[in-house]
Amino acid sequence: MKREEKKDFIKLQAFSLTEVLVVLVIIGILVLLALPNLMPLITKAKSTEAKMQLQHIYTLQKNYFYERSIYSSELQSLEYEQETLSSEGGQANYRIEIVEAGPIGFTAKATAVADFNGNGIYNVWEIDETKNLREVIKD
């Protein structure tokens, strides 16, 4: 004898594919509307990297000056190693360089390697021997 089994299926409540897609489209539209307002915050957050690196260069330059009575014109002599740039597959958003150096002062510059807000202008920061940190070109 064959025994017939009655199969009970439980129907679960769930969202349909169409409902999920509509929600995703709405979220996408809201992100596109909010993104232009968030770009200045993203630029400000990324410029923190430039400030920190330039303050580090200032400290290295002061140490070098106390030992040799002259500021260094080369990052290698300060034992500063530039992190791999984001344009080359790394993490760094700014290229650090020493613009001028001598027995009485120095100027170091951090130039962005990416245009953070897409306006064609690259952010530039500078620091000197008096720890005067300033934004030369705003992004």
C-alpha positions in Angstrom: 0.0 0.0 0.0 1.1 3.3 -0.9 0.7 5.9 1.7 -0.2 9.3 0.4 1.5 12.1 2.2 0.0 15.4 2.4 2.5 18.2 2.0 1.8 21.4 3.8 3.5 24.4 2.4 3.9 27.4 4.6 3.7 30.7 2.7 6.2 33.2 3.9 5.7 36.9 3.6 8.4 38.6 1.5 8.9 41.5 -0.8 8.7 41.0 -4.5 11.6 41.7 -6.9 9.7 44.7 -8.2 9.3 46.2 -4.8 13.0 45.8 -4.0 14.0 47.4 -7.3 11.8 50.4 -6.7 13.3 51.0 -3.2 16.8 50.7 -4.7 16.0 53.3 -7.4 14.6 55.7 -4.8 17.8 55.3 -2.6 19.9 55.9 -5.7 18.1 59.1 -6.5 18.4 60.3 -2.9 22.2 59.6 -3.0 22.6 61.6 -6.3 20.7 64.5 -4.7 22.8 64.5 -1.5 26.3 63.9 -3.1 26.9 67.5 -4.2 26.3 68.7 -0.7 28.8 66.1 0.7 31.7 66.9 -1.6 33.1 69.8 0.5 33.1 67.5 3.5 35.0 64.8 1.6 37.5 67.4 0.4 38.0 68.6 3.9 38.5 65.1 5.3 41.1 64.3 2.6 43.0 67.6 3.2 43.7 66.4 6.8 46.2 64.0 5.2 48.1 67.0 3.7 48.1 68.9 7.0 49.4 65.9 9.0 52.2 65.1 6.4 53.3 68.7 6.3 53.4 69.0 10.0 55.6 65.9 10.0 57.9 67.5 7.4 58.1 70.5 9.7 59.2 68.4 12.6 61.8 66.5 10.5 63.1 69.8 9.1 63.5 71.3 12.6 65.4 68.2 13.8 67.6 68.4 10.7 68.2 72.2 11.3 69.2 71.7 15.0 71.8 69.1 13.9 73.2 70.9 10.8 72.2 74.6 11.0 70.5 74.4 7.6 67.2 73.1 6.3 67.2 70.2 3.9 66.1 70.5 0.3 65.6 66.7 -0.1 63.1 64.4 1.5 65.6 61.5 1.5 68.0 63.4 3.8 65.1 63.9 6.2 64.4 60.2 6.1 60.9 60.9 4.9 59.4 58.2 2.6 56.5 59.2 0.4 53.7 56.7 0.6 52.5 55.3 -2.7 50.1 57.7 -4.3 46.5 56.8 -5.0 47.1 57.5 -8.7 49.7 54.7 -8.6 47.5 52.2 -6.7 48.5 53.3 -3.2 46.7 55.2 -0.4 48.3 58.7 -0.4 46.2 61.5 -1.9 49.0 64.1 -1.8 52.4 64.4 -3.3 54.8 65.9 -0.8 57.8 68.0 -2.0 60.2 70.6 -0.6 59.9 73.7 -2.7 62.9 75.7 -1.3 65.3 75.3 1.6 68.3 77.1 3.0 70.0 78.3 6.1 67.1 80.6 7.2 64.0 78.7 6.1 62.2 76.2 4.0 58.9 75.7 2.2 57.2 72.3 1.7 54.2 71.7 -0.5 51.5 69.0 -0.6 49.7 68.7 -4.0 46.6 66.6 -4.4 47.0 63.8 -7.1 43.2 63.6 -7.5 40.5 66.2 -8.1 38.2 65.5 -5.1 35.2 67.4 -6.2 35.6 67.1 -10.0 36.0 70.8 -10.7 39.4 70.5 -12.4 41.3 72.2 -9.5 43.8 70.3 -7.4 44.2 71.1 -3.7 47.6 72.5 -2.6 48.9 73.1 0.9 52.2 74.7 2.1 54.1 75.0 5.4 57.2 77.0 6.2 59.9 77.2 9.0 57.5 79.2 11.2 54.9 76.3 11.0 52.7 78.6 8.9 50.4 76.0 7.4 48.1 77.4 4.7 45.9 76.3 1.8 47.4 77.8 -1.4 44.8 76.4 -3.8 41.3 75.3 -2.6 39.7 72.4 -4.3 
